[in-house]
Amino acid sequence: MEVKEKRRGLVQVYTGNGKGKTTAALGQVLRAVGKGHRAIIIQFMKGQIAYGELTSVGHLPGAEIEQYGRPDFVNKKDPEQVDIDLARKGLERAKEVVMSGEYDMVVLDEMNITLDYRLVREDEVLELIGNRPEHVELILTGRYAPPSIINIADLVTYMCEVKHPYMAGVEAREGIEF
């Protein structure tokens, strides 16, 4: 395999109440691996649901995906210990893969909501961002990105819901929403 020139990695944030945050990050992964880069997606608060991206990523050379969550909703006011433990395990894995320098792109899917629910500490995520190897592109998705993350990011996209099929009673559709 040819050696790629290392380029400066940036921090991207996809947040807001609109649909498409994870999808945008997955599009970045698709683009990256298409150019021979290695990418990993670490999903927080998602687990044991057959999301389409789990199958698709398995077919992409250079891309990996891991989940650190349960299929159940997390109670924001009183999260269960298992949810805290899974988020903590996901953050430790994120630190490991980011600091290894082996990946050109690391997606922390639903990290912003994980922070909002206080399942992991904001200072640890900021430290991870600040200490990452220069070439690592880091993408954080999820509603409620905290101001500290927005301020440190190089790119912030706010997805704004204008209209959604849920409003008309349309249930989540396989291959579209999951």
C-alpha positions in Angstrom: 0.0 0.0 0.0 1.3 3.4 -0.9 2.2 5.8 2.0 -0.1 8.7 2.2 1.1 12.2 3.0 -0.2 13.1 6.5 -2.4 16.2 6.4 -3.7 18.3 9.2 -6.8 16.9 10.8 -9.6 19.1 11.9 -12.5 18.9 14.4 -16.0 18.7 12.9 -19.2 18.9 14.8 -22.7 17.9 13.5 -25.4 19.0 16.0 -28.9 20.4 16.2 -32.4 18.9 16.4 -32.6 18.0 12.7 -32.1 14.6 11.0 -28.8 13.8 9.3 -26.0 14.2 11.9 -24.8 10.6 11.9 -25.5 10.4 8.2 -23.2 13.4 7.5 -20.4 11.8 9.5 -20.9 8.5 7.7 -20.6 10.4 4.4 -17.3 11.7 5.6 -16.1 8.2 6.4 -17.2 7.0 2.9 -15.2 9.8 1.3 -12.1 9.2 3.5 -11.9 5.4 2.9 -12.5 6.0 -0.8 -9.2 7.8 -0.8 -7.4 5.1 1.2 -7.7 6.6 4.7 -8.6 4.5 7.8 -11.6 5.4 9.7 -13.4 4.2 12.8 -16.9 5.1 14.1 -17.4 4.8 17.9 -21.2 5.0 18.6 -22.3 6.1 22.0 -25.7 5.3 23.4 -26.4 3.0 20.5 -26.3 -0.8 20.7 -28.0 -4.0 19.7 -30.2 -2.3 17.1 -29.6 -3.4 13.5 -28.7 0.1 12.2 -28.0 -0.1 8.4 -24.6 1.4 8.9 -23.4 -1.6 10.9 -23.8 -3.8 7.8 -22.5 -1.2 5.3 -19.4 -0.3 7.2 -18.5 -4.0 7.2 -18.2 -3.8 3.4 -15.9 -0.8 3.4 -12.2 -1.6 3.4 -10.5 0.7 5.9 -13.6 1.4 8.0 -14.7 0.0 11.3 -17.6 0.6 13.6 -18.1 -0.2 17.3 -21.1 0.4 19.6 -21.1 1.4 23.3 -24.7 1.4 24.4 -27.9 -0.5 24.9 -31.1 -0.5 22.7 -32.9 1.1 25.6 -33.5 4.9 26.1 -31.3 6.5 28.7 -33.0 8.4 31.5 -31.3 11.8 31.3 -32.3 12.7 34.9 -31.2 9.4 36.4 -29.0 7.3 34.0 -28.5 3.7 35.0 -24.9 2.6 35.9 -24.8 0.4 32.9 -25.2 3.4 30.6 -22.5 5.3 32.4 -20.2 2.3 32.2 -20.8 1.7 28.5 -20.2 5.4 27.8 -17.0 5.3 29.8 -15.8 2.2 28.0 -16.5 3.9 24.7 -14.6 7.0 25.7 -11.6 4.9 26.8 -11.7 3.1 23.4 -11.9 6.5 21.7 -8.8 7.7 23.5 -7.0 4.5 22.5 -7.8 4.7 18.8 -7.3 8.5 18.5 -4.0 8.4 20.3 -2.7 5.4 18.4 -2.5 7.5 15.3 -3.5 4.5 13.2 -6.8 6.1 12.1 -7.0 9.1 9.9 -10.6 9.8 10.9 -12.4 9.0 14.1 -16.2 9.6 14.5 -17.6 9.9 18.0 -21.2 9.4 17.1 -23.7 10.8 19.7 -20.9 12.2 21.8 -22.6 15.5 22.2 -25.7 14.0 23.7 -23.5 11.7 25.8 -22.0 14.9 27.2 -25.4 16.5 27.7 -26.6 13.4 29.7 -23.3 13.7 31.7 -22.4 10.1 31.0 -18.8 11.2 30.4 -16.9 14.3 31.5 -16.6 17.2 29.2 -13.0 18.0 30.3 -11.9 14.5 29.2 -13.4 15.0 25.7 -11.7 18.4 25.4 -8.4 16.9 26.5 -8.8 14.1 23.8 -9.5 16.8 21.2 -6.5 18.9 22.2 -4.1 16.0 22.5 -5.0 14.1 19.3 -2.2 13.5 16.7 -2.1 16.3 14.2 -3.3 14.2 11.3 -6.5 12.8 13.0 -9.8 14.2 11.7 -12.2 14.0 14.6 -16.0 14.2 14.1 -18.5 14.6 17.0 -22.2 14.2 16.4 -25.3 14.5 18.4 -27.8 17.1 19.7 -26.8 19.6 22.3 -23.1 20.2 21.5 -21.8 22.2 24.4 -20.3 25.6 23.8 -16.8 24.4 24.7 -16.9 21.8 21.9 -18.4 24.3 19.4 -15.6 26.8 20.3 -12.8 24.4 19.8 -14.2 22.9 16.6 -13.0 23.9 13.1 -16.3 23.2 11.5 -19.8 23.2 13.1 -22.9 22.3 11.2 -26.3 22.8 12.9 -29.0 20.5 11.5 -32.3 22.3 11.9 -35.6 20.4 11.8 -38.1 22.2 9.6 -40.4 19.3 8.8 -40.1 15.6 9.6 -42.3 12.6 8.7 -42.6 11.7 12.4 -44.8 14.8 12.7 -47.3 13.1 10.4 -47.2 9.9 12.3 -44.7 8.1 10.0 -42.7 5.5 12.0 -38.9 5.0 11.6 -38.3 3.2 8.3 -35.7 0.5 7.8 -32.9 1.7 5.5 -33.8 5.4 6.1 -33.9 6.1 9.8 -32.2 2.9 11.0 
